[in-house]
């Protein structure tokens, strides 16, 4: 038998899963870690927790799967991106990681955009702005604000690369991550040398990993230390994964032009596939070869989505999801006049504004928790629609939306997404898209499938389709028009 160990290193936890060659999940264990949030839209994690959780969750998933660990063929993992970490020569962190949703580097992002470098075509077709989430703004922030850390760092890389080093001893970046967030252009010379030089960051390129490995390619095998920690053979191959949402595209079976993926969790990400470059205002990319060789990916995203639901729980002492879903589902679209702007940690696209903030508009004394709960879902749905509208304006449309992640567990949220976007929503049999995608890559990497597409055909299985309700669509069209007025109105009011 062939089995594959995967990990999905998310914002709130790391979940390890074991799959067989048919794509069946055999074992699954999650271990939570802590995130520290502070003023200035800062968000940090301790990288030591990533490794500790990887080991604990992996051992647990293998035990739950009730398989012989010697039958694990390969390991592949997907992680948050761009979660930037400064490491010493032994792979130990010099400071907490600036995780993907940390947008403190907004001034540095403006400096990156001011270079007018050709690599900025990935940011709205060169019309920007540049996101403070990305690698180069965060690295520039470190150099400007913590120069001792920057100078001491042997490697400045990502969550993905940190796990790779501790598993294999190799300093290898994923083509997926660097193409997505480091301004690396696989179709135009690779590393953004002129961009970092214009910022006085020449030293950064020496601190980046020495290899770039495409998703589905073998990086190496386990070190003895890693094998002992995991209880596996040192000969187990480690196959390159990438950013959780992008690997989730594979798990959703979104591989061909005209398809749309929606990866949900703490954030939402929207992706499409093209055969030729597509760069336009309001969208990110397109990125060459970062998932599928010879194809491009276009991107949109919302920085805070499921994390807003979690915020509501923290604020109110917890959420009874069954009760809230039942009460919220009984409401008509519009949550009795309440509209939520979903920019609780800034806006990724289509505005790319790290300083924008969330809002609850239309509150009255008659509103209860379930009104806010539904309005949050609707506001997130409107944010997704704004991104799909930006895609359409750039010339990319899809006839359905394939959804994976946390939102796929809520029938109400799926229906709201279908109604606000105005397209059917498709949920595969396994909604854990990043883990399924990692399993496909692992199987492909060790030779079970000639191509990633072949792996999708064998391991990703159909699920269900949620059709939009025409009456709800009409109501949401009117509410969406009011939602769109919030961003410019609030930006002016709060300036």
WOGI-V320327 format. One record per residue. RES is the residue in three letters. PSI is psi in radians with two decimals (none if undefined). NEAR is the number of other ideal C-beta (glycine too) atoms within 10 Angstrom. Layout:
# WOGI-V320327
res=RES psi=PSI near=NEAR
res=RES psi=PSI near=NEAR
This chain:
# WOGI-V320327
res=UNK psi=2.64 near=8
res=UNK psi=2.23 near=15
res=UNK psi=2.70 near=23
res=UNK psi=2.29 near=29
res=UNK psi=2.21 near=29
res=UNK psi=2.83 near=32
res=UNK psi=2.48 near=26
res=UNK psi=1.73 near=30
res=UNK psi=1.67 near=27
res=UNK psi=-2.90 near=22
res=UNK psi=-0.59 near=20
res=UNK psi=-0.31 near=17
res=UNK psi=2.92 near=15
res=UNK psi=2.23 near=27
res=UNK psi=2.17 near=22
res=UNK psi=2.50 near=29
res=UNK psi=2.66 near=27
res=UNK psi=2.32 near=27
res=UNK psi=2.70 near=29
res=UNK psi=-3.07 near=18
res=UNK psi=-0.27 near=17
res=UNK psi=-0.09 near=9
res=UNK psi=0.15 near=21
res=UNK psi=2.30 near=13
res=UNK psi=2.23 near=18
res=UNK psi=-0.46 near=16
res=UNK psi=2.54 near=19
res=UNK psi=2.18 near=19
res=UNK psi=2.32 near=21
res=UNK psi=2.52 near=17
res=UNK psi=2.16 near=17
res=UNK psi=2.63 near=12
res=UNK psi=2.96 near=18
res=UNK psi=2.44 near=9
res=UNK psi=2.42 near=19
res=UNK psi=2.11 near=12
res=UNK psi=2.46 near=15
res=UNK psi=3.00 near=10
res=UNK psi=2.67 near=6
res=UNK psi=0.38 near=10
res=UNK psi=0.75 near=20
res=UNK psi=2.47 near=16
res=UNK psi=2.13 near=21
res=UNK psi=2.72 near=18
res=UNK psi=2.74 near=24
res=UNK psi=1.99 near=17
res=UNK psi=-0.47 near=24
res=UNK psi=-0.53 near=13
res=UNK psi=-0.58 near=18
res=UNK psi=-0.84 near=25
res=UNK psi=-0.80 near=19
res=UNK psi=-0.73 near=15
res=UNK psi=-0.62 near=21
res=UNK psi=-0.80 near=26
res=UNK psi=-0.85 near=18
res=UNK psi=-0.82 near=16
res=UNK psi=-0.68 near=23
res=UNK psi=-0.82 near=28
res=UNK psi=-0.70 near=17
res=UNK psi=-0.73 near=17
res=UNK psi=-0.70 near=25
res=UNK psi=-0.72 near=24
res=UNK psi=-0.75 near=14
res=UNK psi=-0.59 near=16
res=UNK psi=-0.34 near=22
res=UNK psi=0.84 near=9
res=UNK psi=2.87 near=17
res=UNK psi=2.07 near=10
res=UNK psi=-0.44 near=19
res=UNK psi=-0.23 near=11
res=UNK psi=0.04 near=14
res=UNK psi=2.08 near=23
res=UNK psi=-0.70 near=21
res=UNK psi=2.80 near=25
res=UNK psi=2.39 near=29
res=UNK psi=2.55 near=31
res=UNK psi=2.66 near=31
res=UNK psi=2.50 near=32
res=UNK psi=2.92 near=28
res=UNK psi=2.69 near=26
res=UNK psi=2.19 near=29
res=UNK psi=1.76 near=26
res=UNK psi=1.78 near=29
res=UNK psi=2.35 near=26
res=UNK psi=2.44 near=26
res=UNK psi=2.17 near=25
res=UNK psi=2.65 near=23
res=UNK psi=-3.05 near=12
res=UNK psi=-0.38 near=8
res=UNK psi=0.12 near=8
res=UNK psi=0.32 near=20
res=UNK psi=2.47 near=13
res=UNK psi=2.40 near=18
res=UNK psi=-0.27 near=19
res=UNK psi=2.91 near=17
res=UNK psi=2.63 near=19
res=UNK psi=2.47 near=25
res=UNK psi=1.75 near=27
res=UNK psi=3.01 near=24
res=UNK psi=-0.65 near=27
res=UNK psi=0.07 near=24
res=UNK psi=2.04 near=28
res=UNK psi=0.61 near=26
res=UNK psi=-0.39 near=20
res=UNK psi=0.67 near=30
res=UNK psi=-0.60 near=20
res=UNK psi=-0.72 near=13
res=UNK psi=-0.64 near=23
res=UNK psi=-0.66 near=25
res=UNK psi=-0.66 near=15
res=UNK psi=-0.67 near=17
res=UNK psi=-0.80 near=28
res=UNK psi=-0.60 near=20
res=UNK psi=-0.27 near=13
res=UNK psi=-0.42 near=18
res=UNK psi=0.57 near=10
res=UNK psi=2.67 near=20
res=UNK psi=-0.48 near=15
res=UNK psi=-0.31 near=23
res=UNK psi=0.02 near=22
res=UNK psi=-0.40 near=17
res=UNK psi=-0.25 near=27
res=UNK psi=1.54 near=23
res=UNK psi=0.64 near=24
res=UNK psi=0.43 near=19
res=UNK psi=-0.11 near=16
res=UNK psi=-0.08 near=14
res=UNK psi=-2.82 near=17
res=UNK psi=3.08 near=17
res=UNK psi=2.45 near=26
res=UNK psi=2.43 near=26
res=UNK psi=-0.15 near=26
res=UNK psi=-0.42 near=29
res=UNK psi=2.91 near=25
res=UNK psi=-0.93 near=26
res=UNK psi=-0.76 near=27
res=UNK psi=-0.71 near=28
res=UNK psi=-0.73 near=27
res=UNK psi=-0.68 near=26
res=UNK psi=-0.65 near=22
res=UNK psi=-0.76 near=22
res=UNK psi=-0.78 near=24
res=UNK psi=-0.69 near=19
res=UNK psi=-0.58 near=14
res=UNK psi=-0.46 near=12
res=UNK psi=1.14 near=15
res=UNK psi=-0.55 near=10
res=UNK psi=-0.73 near=10
res=UNK psi=-0.80 near=15
res=UNK psi=-0.82 near=21
res=UNK psi=-0.66 near=12
res=UNK psi=-0.39 near=13
res=UNK psi=2.19 near=24
res=UNK psi=-0.64 near=16
res=UNK psi=2.39 near=22
res=UNK psi=1.98 near=26
res=UNK psi=-2.62 near=28
res=UNK psi=2.98 near=29
res=UNK psi=-0.86 near=27
res=UNK psi=-0.83 near=29
res=UNK psi=-0.56 near=25
res=UNK psi=-0.85 near=25
res=UNK psi=-0.73 near=24
res=UNK psi=-0.79 near=28
res=UNK psi=-0.76 near=21
res=UNK psi=-0.33 near=20
res=UNK psi=-0.69 near=24
res=UNK psi=-0.31 near=19
res=UNK psi=0.06 near=17
res=UNK psi=2.45 near=17
res=UNK psi=1.63 near=17
res=UNK psi=2.15 near=22
res=UNK psi=2.66 near=25
res=UNK psi=2.33 near=31
res=UNK psi=-0.56 near=26
res=UNK psi=-0.88 near=29
res=UNK psi=-0.83 near=30
res=UNK psi=-0.58 near=30
res=UNK psi=-0.45 near=30
res=UNK psi=-0.70 near=26
res=UNK psi=-0.04 near=24
res=UNK psi=0.18 near=27
res=UNK psi=0.45 near=23
res=UNK psi=2.32 near=24
res=UNK psi=1.82 near=20
res=UNK psi=-0.39 near=17
res=UNK psi=0.10 near=13
res=UNK psi=0.87 near=12
res=UNK psi=-0.08 near=12
res=UNK psi=-2.08 near=13
res=UNK psi=2.51 near=17
res=UNK psi=1.14 near=28
res=UNK psi=-0.77 near=13
res=UNK psi=-0.57 near=13
res=UNK psi=-0.87 near=19
res=UNK psi=-0.56 near=24
res=UNK psi=-0.73 near=14
res=UNK psi=-0.34 near=16
res=UNK psi=0.04 near=21
res=UNK psi=0.51 near=11
res=UNK psi=0.51 near=19
res=UNK psi=-0.61 near=11
res=UNK psi=-0.40 near=14
res=UNK psi=-0.70 near=23
res=UNK psi=-0.49 near=13
res=UNK psi=-0.34 near=10
res=UNK psi=-0.21 near=17
res=UNK psi=2.75 near=22
res=UNK psi=2.65 near=21
res=UNK psi=-0.24 near=10
res=UNK psi=2.64 near=16
res=UNK psi=2.09 near=21
res=UNK psi=2.28 near=23
res=UNK psi=2.60 near=19
res=UNK psi=2.34 near=30
res=UNK psi=-0.15 near=27
res=UNK psi=2.59 near=15
res=UNK psi=2.26 near=17
res=UNK psi=-0.75 near=22
res=UNK psi=-2.79 near=16
res=UNK psi=2.97 near=19
res=UNK psi=2.46 near=21
res=UNK psi=2.83 near=17
res=UNK psi=-0.66 near=9
res=UNK psi=-0.79 near=12
res=UNK psi=-0.72 near=23
res=UNK psi=-0.75 near=17
res=UNK psi=-0.72 near=11
res=UNK psi=-0.64 near=19
res=UNK psi=-0.25 near=21
res=UNK psi=0.60 near=14
res=UNK psi=2.94 near=19
res=UNK psi=2.47 near=14
res=UNK psi=-0.36 near=12
res=UNK psi=-0.07 near=10
res=UNK psi=2.29 near=21
res=UNK psi=2.48 near=19
res=UNK psi=2.05 near=26
res=UNK psi=2.41 near=26
res=UNK psi=2.31 near=27
res=UNK psi=-2.30 near=34
res=UNK psi=-2.71 near=35
res=UNK psi=2.40 near=30
res=UNK psi=-0.79 near=31
res=UNK psi=-0.66 near=29
res=UNK psi=-0.71 near=28
res=UNK psi=-0.49 near=32
res=UNK psi=-0.49 near=32
res=UNK psi=-0.73 near=30
res=UNK psi=-0.79 near=32
res=UNK psi=-0.38 near=33
res=UNK psi=-0.12 near=31
res=UNK psi=0.38 near=24
res=UNK psi=1.77 near=30
res=UNK psi=-0.18 near=19
res=UNK psi=2.66 near=14
res=UNK psi=2.42 near=14
res=UNK psi=-0.18 near=13
res=UNK psi=2.67 near=19
res=UNK psi=2.37 near=27
res=UNK psi=2.45 near=28
res=UNK psi=1.93 near=28
res=UNK psi=2.15 near=30
res=UNK psi=2.69 near=27
res=UNK psi=-2.28 near=23
res=UNK psi=-0.50 near=23
res=UNK psi=3.02 near=26
res=UNK psi=2.47 near=28
res=UNK psi=2.41 near=28
res=UNK psi=2.34 near=25
res=UNK psi=2.59 near=26
res=UNK psi=2.87 near=27
res=UNK psi=2.32 near=22
res=UNK psi=2.76 near=17
res=UNK psi=-0.29 near=10
res=UNK psi=2.79 near=8
res=UNK psi=2.52 near=17
res=UNK psi=1.82 near=19
res=UNK psi=2.23 near=19
res=UNK psi=2.75 near=19
res=UNK psi=2.52 near=16
res=UNK psi=-0.08 near=19
res=UNK psi=2.79 near=27
res=UNK psi=2.67 near=27
res=UNK psi=-2.85 near=25
res=UNK psi=2.68 near=26
res=UNK psi=2.25 near=26
res=UNK psi=2.21 near=19
res=UNK psi=0.23 near=18
res=UNK psi=-0.31 near=27
res=UNK psi=-0.93 near=29
res=UNK psi=2.20 near=21
res=UNK psi=2.33 near=14
res=UNK psi=0.10 near=8
res=UNK psi=2.74 near=18
res=UNK psi=2.74 near=24
res=UNK psi=2.31 near=25
res=UNK psi=2.63 near=24
res=UNK psi=2.50 near=23
res=UNK psi=2.90 near=26
res=UNK psi=2.69 near=25
res=UNK psi=2.18 near=27
res=UNK psi=-0.71 near=26
res=UNK psi=2.13 near=23
res=UNK psi=-1.44 near=29
res=UNK psi=-0.49 near=22
res=UNK psi=-0.42 near=21
res=UNK psi=-0.69 near=23
res=UNK psi=-0.75 near=21
res=UNK psi=-0.67 near=16
res=UNK psi=-0.77 near=16
res=UNK psi=-0.70 near=16
res=UNK psi=-0.77 near=15
res=UNK psi=-0.67 near=9
res=UNK psi=-0.56 near=11
res=UNK psi=0.14 near=11
res=UNK psi=0.35 near=6
res=UNK psi=2.79 near=9
res=UNK psi=2.32 near=18
res=UNK psi=1.66 near=12
res=UNK psi=-0.67 near=13
res=UNK psi=-0.81 near=8
res=UNK psi=-0.79 near=12
res=UNK psi=-0.76 near=21
res=UNK psi=-0.73 near=19
res=UNK psi=-0.80 near=12
res=UNK psi=-0.71 near=16
res=UNK psi=-0.63 near=24
res=UNK psi=-0.43 near=14
res=UNK psi=-0.24 near=9
res=UNK psi=2.69 near=17
res=UNK psi=2.75 near=10
res=UNK psi=2.39 near=19
res=UNK psi=-0.13 near=19
res=UNK psi=0.80 near=23
res=UNK psi=0.83 near=14
res=UNK psi=0.12 near=15
res=UNK psi=2.27 near=20
res=UNK psi=2.38 near=21
res=UNK psi=2.25 near=26
res=UNK psi=2.18 near=20
res=UNK psi=0.47 near=27
res=UNK psi=0.80 near=26
res=UNK psi=-0.37 near=22
res=UNK psi=0.67 near=26
res=UNK psi=3.11 near=23
res=UNK psi=2.25 near=26
res=UNK psi=-1.02 near=29
res=UNK psi=2.69 near=24
res=UNK psi=-0.01 near=22
res=UNK psi=-0.47 near=18
res=UNK psi=1.15 near=25
res=UNK psi=1.74 near=19
res=UNK psi=-0.29 near=27
res=UNK psi=-0.18 near=14
res=UNK psi=2.63 near=22
res=UNK psi=2.87 near=16
res=UNK psi=2.81 near=19
res=UNK psi=2.51 near=19
res=UNK psi=2.00 near=15
res=UNK psi=2.34 near=17
res=UNK psi=0.27 near=16
res=UNK psi=2.50 near=13
res=UNK psi=2.96 near=9
res=UNK psi=-0.23 near=5
res=UNK psi=-0.28 near=8
res=UNK psi=2.47 near=16
res=UNK psi=-3.13 near=12
res=UNK psi=-0.67 near=16
res=UNK psi=-0.45 near=20
res=UNK psi=-0.80 near=22
res=UNK psi=-0.71 near=21
res=UNK psi=-0.85 near=24
res=UNK psi=-0.71 near=27
res=UNK psi=-0.60 near=25
res=UNK psi=-0.82 near=25
res=UNK psi=-0.75 near=27
res=UNK psi=-0.73 near=28
res=UNK psi=-0.68 near=30
res=UNK psi=-0.69 near=26
res=UNK psi=-0.71 near=28
res=UNK psi=-0.65 near=25
res=UNK psi=-0.67 near=28
res=UNK psi=-0.75 near=27
res=UNK psi=-0.68 near=21
res=UNK psi=-0.64 near=23
res=UNK psi=-0.77 near=24
res=UNK psi=-0.58 near=23
res=UNK psi=-0.70 near=16
res=UNK psi=-0.69 near=21
res=UNK psi=-0.84 near=25
res=UNK psi=-0.69 near=11
res=UNK psi=-0.49 near=14
res=UNK psi=-0.14 near=19
res=UNK psi=0.20 near=10
res=UNK psi=2.07 near=20
res=UNK psi=2.75 near=13
res=UNK psi=2.69 near=20
res=UNK psi=-0.16 near=9
res=UNK psi=2.91 near=17
res=UNK psi=2.02 near=25
res=UNK psi=2.18 near=27
res=UNK psi=2.37 near=27
res=UNK psi=2.88 near=30
res=UNK psi=-2.87 near=27
res=UNK psi=-0.71 near=19
res=UNK psi=-0.43 near=27
res=UNK psi=-0.20 near=26
res=UNK psi=-0.18 near=12
res=UNK psi=1.99 near=19
res=UNK psi=-0.66 near=12
res=UNK psi=-0.81 near=17
res=UNK psi=-0.67 near=26
res=UNK psi=-0.76 near=22
res=UNK psi=-0.71 near=19
res=UNK psi=-0.71 near=28
res=UNK psi=-0.74 near=27
res=UNK psi=-0.74 near=24
res=UNK psi=-0.69 near=26
res=UNK psi=-0.63 near=28
res=UNK psi=-0.44 near=25
res=UNK psi=0.44 near=17
res=UNK psi=2.73 near=20
res=UNK psi=2.58 near=14
res=UNK psi=2.22 near=25
res=UNK psi=2.26 near=24
res=UNK psi=2.04 near=21
res=UNK psi=2.96 near=22
res=UNK psi=-0.68 near=12
res=UNK psi=2.05 near=23
res=UNK psi=-0.04 near=20
res=UNK psi=1.22 near=23
res=UNK psi=-0.80 near=33
res=UNK psi=-0.71 near=33
res=UNK psi=-0.74 near=30
res=UNK psi=-0.75 near=32
res=UNK psi=-0.69 near=37
res=UNK psi=-0.65 near=33
res=UNK psi=-0.70 near=33
res=UNK psi=-0.80 near=32
res=UNK psi=-0.71 near=32
res=UNK psi=-0.79 near=30
res=UNK psi=-0.71 near=29
res=UNK psi=-0.74 near=26
res=UNK psi=-0.57 near=27
res=UNK psi=0.24 near=18
res=UNK psi=0.14 near=12
res=UNK psi=-0.45 near=18
res=UNK psi=2.46 near=20
res=UNK psi=-0.61 near=9
res=UNK psi=2.84 near=13
res=UNK psi=-0.66 near=21
res=UNK psi=-0.72 near=15
res=UNK psi=-0.70 near=14
res=UNK psi=-0.68 near=25
res=UNK psi=-0.78 near=24
res=UNK psi=-0.55 near=14
res=UNK psi=-0.49 near=15
res=UNK psi=-0.25 near=26
res=UNK psi=2.14 near=24
res=UNK psi=2.61 near=14
res=UNK psi=2.66 near=10
res=UNK psi=-1.92 near=16
res=UNK psi=2.89 near=12
res=UNK psi=2.31 near=13
res=UNK psi=2.05 near=20
res=UNK psi=2.52 near=12
res=UNK psi=2.58 near=19
res=UNK psi=2.05 near=14
res=UNK psi=-0.76 near=9
res=UNK psi=-0.69 near=11
res=UNK psi=-0.69 near=18
res=UNK psi=-0.77 near=17
res=UNK psi=-0.73 near=12
res=UNK psi=-0.72 near=14
res=UNK psi=-0.52 near=24
res=UNK psi=-0.75 near=13
res=UNK psi=-0.72 near=10
res=UNK psi=-0.64 near=20
res=UNK psi=-0.67 near=19
res=UNK psi=-0.62 near=10
res=UNK psi=-0.65 near=14
res=UNK psi=-0.74 near=22
res=UNK psi=-0.38 near=14
res=UNK psi=-0.27 near=11
res=UNK psi=-0.81 near=20
res=UNK psi=-0.97 near=19
res=UNK psi=-0.59 near=10
res=UNK psi=-0.80 near=13
res=UNK psi=-0.62 near=17
res=UNK psi=-0.71 near=15
res=UNK psi=-0.78 near=8
res=UNK psi=-0.59 near=8
res=UNK psi=0.03 near=10
res=UNK psi=none near=6
